[in-house]
C-alpha cells in the first residue's frame, strides 16, 4: 500500500463514521505512523508503507474511530505557534485560549510576575514565559499528573517556570503578581452528557466541569486575585460562550476597568479585569 492509497482509505473510513475534519485527522495519523511531516505524504504519494507503519496507522485510525482525540493519539497539540505534549491527564489546548495570551500581551505588557492558575499542559505559562523572557512565571494546578506534563513542556521549550500544586489561589499566601491568567473549568454539569464523545469520554472532568452552572471557580478566582494582584494588575480568564453576564456579575466592584474579547465565532470568550 502506498501513501496515496493509505490516505484515501483513511479519509473514507473516518468520513463514513462522521469523524470531524476527517482528512486532517487521516493526514496527521498517517504522518504520525511514518514519523514525518504531513507535507511528506503529498511529496511522496507512491512511497510504499512498511508493515510496521501499516500496523501503527491502522491502530491509530481504530482509536480515532472509537472517539479518542487525535491529539491524545499523537501526544501533540500546537498552541500559539509552539508544539505541546498532551496526555489524557490534561485538557487539550484550544485555539480560543490563545485569546488569553493576546489579551495579556495587550493589557499587561511589561508584567514582571505572572501566575497561570490551572495550568494543565502549561500552554499559557510556557507561552507567556517565552513571550516575556524577563518575567518570573509561576503556574499551579490541582492535578499532580498535569503538573508533570506542564513541567515536561516547560523543559522542552526551555522556559524557566516554577510549578506548584494548589487549588486555584489558595496556596498563594501573601505573594503579589502583576498578571494572573486562567482557563478554569466552566462546563455546567448538566451539559456534560451532551458534550462530544471525544471530550466526554477522554478529557479529564477536573479540567472541564465548573459546577451546576459552570461558575464554581470564578468567584474564588476573583476574590483570590483581588487579594494577590498588585494595584493595577490584571486578571485575564477564559469564559464559556454563553456565560459572560454571569461571570461579570461575580467579579464585583474591585476592578478599575474591564475588557471582553470575542472569539472567531463572535462569542464573548475572554474577560480581562484590572485591579483598582
VEXDREN-2710 file (C-alpha; in Angstrom, 1 decimal):
% VEXDREN-2710
k/r/px/py/pz
1/UNK/0.0/0.0/0.0
2/UNK/1.4/3.4/-1.0
3/UNK/0.8/6.7/0.9
4/UNK/-1.8/8.0/-1.5
5/UNK/-3.9/4.8/-1.1
6/UNK/-3.4/4.7/2.7
7/UNK/-4.5/8.4/3.0
8/UNK/-7.6/7.9/0.7
9/UNK/-8.7/4.8/2.6
10/UNK/-8.2/6.5/6.0
11/UNK/-10.3/9.5/4.9
12/UNK/-13.0/7.2/3.7
13/UNK/-13.1/5.3/7.0
14/UNK/-13.3/8.4/9.1
15/UNK/-15.9/10.2/6.9
16/UNK/-18.1/7.1/7.0
17/UNK/-18.3/7.4/10.8
18/UNK/-18.7/11.2/10.6
19/UNK/-15.5/12.0/12.3
20/UNK/-14.9/15.7/12.3
21/UNK/-12.1/17.0/10.0
22/UNK/-11.6/13.5/8.6
23/UNK/-9.0/14.4/6.0
24/UNK/-6.9/16.4/8.5
25/UNK/-7.2/13.6/11.0
26/UNK/-6.1/11.0/8.5
27/UNK/-3.1/13.1/7.4
28/UNK/-2.0/13.7/11.0
29/UNK/-2.3/10.0/11.9
30/UNK/-0.6/8.7/8.8
31/UNK/2.3/11.2/9.3
32/UNK/2.5/10.1/12.9
33/UNK/2.8/6.5/11.8
34/UNK/5.6/7.4/9.5
35/UNK/7.2/9.9/11.9
36/UNK/7.2/12.5/9.2
37/UNK/5.6/15.9/8.4
38/UNK/2.3/16.0/6.6
39/UNK/3.8/17.6/3.5
40/UNK/5.8/14.4/3.0
41/UNK/2.6/12.5/2.3
42/UNK/1.9/14.6/-0.8
43/UNK/5.5/14.9/-1.9
44/UNK/5.9/11.1/-2.0
45/UNK/2.4/9.6/-2.8
46/UNK/3.9/6.4/-4.4
47/UNK/6.1/5.6/-1.4
48/UNK/5.2/2.1/0.0
49/UNK/4.3/1.7/3.7
50/UNK/6.4/-0.7/5.7
51/UNK/4.5/-3.4/7.5
52/UNK/5.0/-1.8/10.9
53/UNK/3.9/1.5/9.5
54/UNK/0.7/0.0/8.2
55/UNK/0.2/-1.6/11.6
56/UNK/0.6/1.7/13.5
57/UNK/-1.6/3.6/11.1
58/UNK/-4.4/1.0/11.4
59/UNK/-4.3/1.2/15.2
60/UNK/-4.4/5.0/15.2
61/UNK/-7.4/5.0/12.8
62/UNK/-9.2/2.5/15.0
63/UNK/-8.5/4.6/18.1
64/UNK/-9.9/7.7/16.3
65/UNK/-12.9/5.8/15.1
66/UNK/-13.6/4.8/18.8
67/UNK/-13.6/8.5/19.7
68/UNK/-10.1/9.1/21.0
69/UNK/-9.0/12.6/20.1
70/UNK/-6.2/12.8/17.5
71/UNK/-4.1/14.9/20.0
72/UNK/-4.2/12.1/22.5
73/UNK/-3.2/9.6/19.9
74/UNK/-0.2/11.6/18.7
75/UNK/0.5/13.2/22.1
76/UNK/0.9/16.6/20.5
77/UNK/-1.0/19.8/20.0
78/UNK/0.0/23.2/18.6
79/UNK/-0.6/26.3/20.6
80/UNK/0.4/29.8/19.7
81/UNK/2.9/28.5/17.2
82/UNK/4.6/26.0/19.6
83/UNK/4.1/22.3/19.9
84/UNK/3.0/20.9/23.3
85/UNK/2.9/17.4/24.7
86/UNK/-0.6/16.4/25.8
87/UNK/-1.8/13.3/27.6
88/UNK/-5.2/12.2/29.0
89/UNK/-4.2/13.9/32.2
90/UNK/-4.6/17.4/30.7
91/UNK/-7.2/19.3/28.7
92/UNK/-6.3/19.7/25.0
93/UNK/-5.4/23.4/24.4
94/UNK/-7.9/25.1/22.1
95/UNK/-7.3/27.9/19.6
96/UNK/-9.7/30.2/21.6
97/UNK/-7.4/30.1/24.6
98/UNK/-4.8/31.9/22.5
99/UNK/-7.0/34.9/23.1
100/UNK/-5.9/34.9/26.7
101/UNK/-2.4/35.2/25.5
102/UNK/-3.2/38.1/23.2
103/UNK/-5.2/39.9/25.9
104/UNK/-2.3/39.5/28.3
105/UNK/0.2/40.9/25.7
106/UNK/-2.1/43.8/25.0
107/UNK/-3.2/44.8/28.5
108/UNK/-0.4/43.6/30.8
109/UNK/2.8/44.3/28.7
110/UNK/5.8/44.6/31.0
111/UNK/4.3/42.3/33.7
112/UNK/7.2/41.0/35.8
113/UNK/5.4/38.4/38.0
114/UNK/2.9/36.2/36.2
115/UNK/0.8/33.3/37.5
116/UNK/-1.1/30.7/35.4
117/UNK/-3.9/29.1/37.5
118/UNK/-5.0/25.7/36.5
119/UNK/-2.1/25.4/34.1
120/UNK/-2.9/21.9/32.6
121/UNK/-0.5/21.3/29.8
122/UNK/1.3/24.5/30.7
123/UNK/0.4/26.1/27.3
124/UNK/-0.4/29.6/28.8
125/UNK/2.5/29.6/31.2
126/UNK/5.1/28.5/28.7
127/UNK/3.8/30.9/26.0
128/UNK/3.9/33.9/28.3
129/UNK/7.4/32.8/29.6
130/UNK/8.7/32.7/26.0
131/UNK/7.0/36.0/25.1
132/UNK/8.3/37.7/28.2
133/UNK/11.8/36.2/28.9
134/UNK/12.4/38.7/31.7
135/UNK/9.2/37.8/33.7
136/UNK/9.0/35.4/36.6
137/UNK/6.3/33.0/35.6
138/UNK/4.6/30.6/38.1
139/UNK/2.0/28.0/37.4
140/UNK/-0.2/25.8/39.5
141/UNK/-2.7/23.0/39.1
142/UNK/-4.7/20.8/41.5
143/UNK/-3.7/17.7/39.4
144/UNK/-0.2/16.3/40.1
145/UNK/-0.1/14.4/36.7
146/UNK/-1.0/17.6/34.9
147/UNK/1.9/19.5/36.6
148/UNK/4.3/16.8/35.4
149/UNK/3.0/17.2/31.8
150/UNK/3.4/21.0/32.2
151/UNK/6.9/20.6/33.5
152/UNK/7.9/18.5/30.6
153/UNK/6.6/21.1/28.2
154/UNK/8.5/23.8/30.0
155/UNK/11.7/21.8/29.7
156/UNK/11.1/21.2/26.0
157/UNK/10.7/24.9/25.4
158/UNK/13.5/26.0/27.8
159/UNK/11.0/28.0/29.8
160/UNK/12.0/28.6/33.4
161/UNK/8.7/28.3/35.2
162/UNK/8.1/27.5/38.8
163/UNK/5.3/24.9/39.3
164/UNK/3.4/24.1/42.4
165/UNK/0.2/22.2/43.3
166/UNK/-2.7/24.3/44.5
167/UNK/-6.5/24.6/44.4
168/UNK/-6.8/27.8/42.5
169/UNK/-5.2/30.7/44.5
170/UNK/-5.5/29.1/47.9
171/UNK/-1.7/28.5/48.3
172/UNK/-0.5/31.9/47.3
173/UNK/-0.4/33.4/50.7
174/UNK/1.0/37.0/50.6
175/UNK/2.6/36.6/47.1
176/UNK/2.0/39.5/44.7
177/UNK/1.5/39.3/41.0
178/UNK/1.2/41.7/38.0
179/UNK/-0.8/39.3/35.9
180/UNK/-2.9/36.2/36.6
181/UNK/-4.3/34.1/33.7
182/UNK/-6.6/31.2/33.9
183/UNK/-8.7/28.9/31.7
184/UNK/-10.8/27.4/34.5
185/UNK/-13.3/24.6/34.3
186/UNK/-16.5/26.1/33.1
187/UNK/-18.7/23.4/31.6
188/UNK/-22.0/23.2/33.5
189/UNK/-22.6/19.7/35.0
190/UNK/-26.0/19.4/33.3
191/UNK/-24.3/19.9/29.9
192/UNK/-21.7/17.2/30.4
193/UNK/-23.8/14.4/28.8
194/UNK/-24.3/16.5/25.7
195/UNK/-20.6/17.1/25.0
196/UNK/-19.0/15.5/22.0
197/UNK/-17.8/11.9/22.7
198/UNK/-14.2/12.9/22.2
199/UNK/-14.5/15.4/25.1
200/UNK/-16.9/13.5/27.4
201/UNK/-15.1/10.2/27.3
202/UNK/-11.5/11.2/27.1
203/UNK/-10.7/14.6/28.5
204/UNK/-10.3/15.0/32.3
205/UNK/-13.5/16.1/34.1
206/UNK/-11.4/18.0/36.6
207/UNK/-10.4/20.4/33.8
208/UNK/-13.9/20.6/32.3
209/UNK/-16.7/20.7/34.9
210/UNK/-17.4/24.0/36.7
211/UNK/-20.2/23.0/39.0
212/UNK/-24.0/23.1/38.3
213/UNK/-23.9/26.3/36.3
214/UNK/-20.2/26.3/35.2
215/UNK/-19.4/29.2/37.5
216/UNK/-17.9/27.4/40.6
217/UNK/-14.3/28.6/40.1
218/UNK/-14.9/32.2/39.1
219/UNK/-15.9/33.8/42.4
220/UNK/-12.9/32.2/44.1
221/UNK/-10.6/33.3/41.3
222/UNK/-11.9/36.9/41.5
223/UNK/-11.7/37.0/45.3
224/UNK/-8.2/35.5/45.3
225/UNK/-6.9/37.6/42.5
226/UNK/-8.1/40.8/44.2
227/UNK/-6.1/39.7/47.2
228/UNK/-2.8/38.9/45.5
229/UNK/-2.7/41.2/42.5
230/UNK/-0.7/44.4/42.8
231/UNK/-2.7/47.6/42.3
232/UNK/-3.1/48.0/38.5
233/UNK/-2.5/44.3/37.9
234/UNK/-4.6/42.2/35.5
235/UNK/-6.7/39.1/35.9
236/UNK/-7.5/37.5/32.5
237/UNK/-9.8/34.5/32.3
238/UNK/-11.5/32.4/29.6
239/UNK/-15.3/32.0/29.8
240/UNK/-17.9/29.7/28.4
241/UNK/-19.5/31.0/25.2
242/UNK/-22.8/31.9/27.0
243/UNK/-21.6/32.9/30.4
244/UNK/-20.4/36.5/30.1
245/UNK/-23.2/38.1/32.0
246/UNK/-23.0/35.6/34.9
247/UNK/-19.2/35.7/35.1
248/UNK/-19.1/39.5/35.1
249/UNK/-21.8/39.7/37.8
250/UNK/-19.5/37.6/40.0
251/UNK/-16.5/39.9/39.5
252/UNK/-17.8/42.6/41.9
253/UNK/-16.6/46.2/42.3
254/UNK/-12.9/45.7/42.9
255/UNK/-11.8/46.4/39.4
256/UNK/-11.0/49.7/37.8
257/UNK/-11.5/48.6/34.3
258/UNK/-12.6/45.6/32.3
259/UNK/-12.5/44.4/28.7
260/UNK/-14.1/41.5/26.9
261/UNK/-12.6/39.7/23.9
262/UNK/-14.8/37.8/21.4
263/UNK/-13.6/34.6/19.7
264/UNK/-13.7/34.0/15.9
265/UNK/-17.3/32.9/16.2
266/UNK/-18.3/36.2/17.8
267/UNK/-18.9/34.7/21.3
268/UNK/-17.5/36.7/24.3
269/UNK/-14.7/34.4/25.3
270/UNK/-12.1/36.3/27.5
271/UNK/-12.7/38.7/30.4
272/UNK/-9.8/41.0/31.4
273/UNK/-10.1/42.8/34.8
274/UNK/-7.7/45.4/36.2
275/UNK/-7.4/45.7/39.9
276/UNK/-8.3/49.1/41.3
END
